[in-house]
Amino acid sequence: MTKKTEHIHKYQRSRLGMNYTIYRCVIPGCTHYIAKKLVRGRISLCHVCNEPMVMDAFALRRVNPRHRTCIKKSDTFKKLQDVLEKIV
């Protein structure tokens, strides 16, 4: 038997079959998944900053849910990377 450790799930949108959308935990060793209808209001880890967040309507629109503020941070970071690649 394996001992289960308590953790906050890090959800990612996925599909089972053709028309069944789920959110599964992407933490290694975790086999948890939940139907899309039931995930709203749950706590998940942000895919950018790894801080806990509530799965709201904004987060449910993304494959890898994240905070609203992390969207701006990641966009700025992406632009910075593009500029640096052009220089180097």
Secondary structure as the mmCIF struct_conf table of DSSP 4:
data_model
#
loop_
_struct_conf.conf_type_id
_struct_conf.id
_struct_conf.beg_label_comp_id
_struct_conf.beg_label_asym_id
_struct_conf.beg_label_seq_id
_struct_conf.end_label_comp_id
_struct_conf.end_label_asym_id
_struct_conf.end_label_seq_id
HELX_LH_PP_P HELX_LH_PP_P1 THR A 2 GLU A 6
STRN STRN1 TYR A 11 LEU A 16
TURN_TY1_P TURN_TY1_P1 GLY A 17 ASN A 19
STRN STRN2 TYR A 20 CYS A 25
BEND BEND1 ILE A 27 ILE A 27
TURN_TY1_P TURN_TY1_P2 PRO A 28 GLY A 29
STRN STRN3 TYR A 33 ALA A 35
HELX_RH_AL_P HELX_RH_AL_P1 LYS A 36 VAL A 39
TURN_TY1_P TURN_TY1_P3 ARG A 40 GLY A 41
STRN STRN4 ILE A 43 LEU A 45
TURN_TY1_P TURN_TY1_P4 HIS A 47 CYS A 49
STRN STRN5 PRO A 52 VAL A 54
HELX_RH_AL_P HELX_RH_AL_P2 ALA A 57 LEU A 60
TURN_TY1_P TURN_TY1_P5 ARG A 61 ARG A 61
BEND BEND2 ARG A 62 ASN A 64
HELX_RH_AL_P HELX_RH_AL_P3 ARG A 68 ILE A 87
#
